[in-house]
Amino acid sequence: MAAAFCGVVDSSASIHIDRPPTDVFDFVMDVPNDATWRTGVVEAAYTSSGPTGVGSTGFDRVDAR
């Protein structure tokens, strides 16, 4: 009989991005950019109008295959 795995897996990775942190933050917080850096996202857009801020909404369409 095979033993069941009940442990916790801890994994990490890092990447150096040669840009100021504010540029990186602005990029990843802009919903339409999600498809360029998030695996599986095939479409992303804001669903609210006006300037981005508290209360802004958006969606991501994900290919879950």
N, C-alpha and C positions, 0 to 999 in steps of 0.2 A: 504494500500500500504506500503510495507517495505521500510525503509530508505536505501539509498545506502551508502556504506562505502567509504569514500574518504580520509581517514587519512593516515598517514605514520606509519608503524610499525617499531620500533627500537628494535632489539634483539641482544644479545651478549652472548658469552660463553667463558670459559677459561679452560685450562688444564695445569697441571704441568707436565713437562717432565724432569725427573731427568738425564739430559745430558747437557753438555756445549752447549751454543748457536751455536758454530761453527759446532758441530756434527749434530745438528738438521738441520741447514741450508744446510750442505752438503748432508744430506739424502733427504730433500724435493726438492733440486735442481737436483737430479740425476733422470732423466726421468724414467728409468725402475722401480723405486720405487713407481711411482704414483699409481699403482694398489694396493699397500699395504696400502695406507692411504687416497686415494681419492675415495669417494663413486661413484659407477657406472663405474669406470675405470676397464676394463677387460684385457687390454693389453696396454703396453707402451714401446716404444723403441726409440733410437736415429735413425735418418735418415741420419745423417752426420757422417763422419769418422774423426779420429784424436782426439786430446785432446778436452775436453769440454771447451767452451769459447764463446766469442762474435762471432756470426754467426752460432753457433751450432743449429741444428734443430732436432725435434723429433715429435712423434705423440702419441696420446692416442686414443684407441678405447673404446667407452663408450656404455654401455648397457642403452639405454634410455627408457626401459620399466618401 
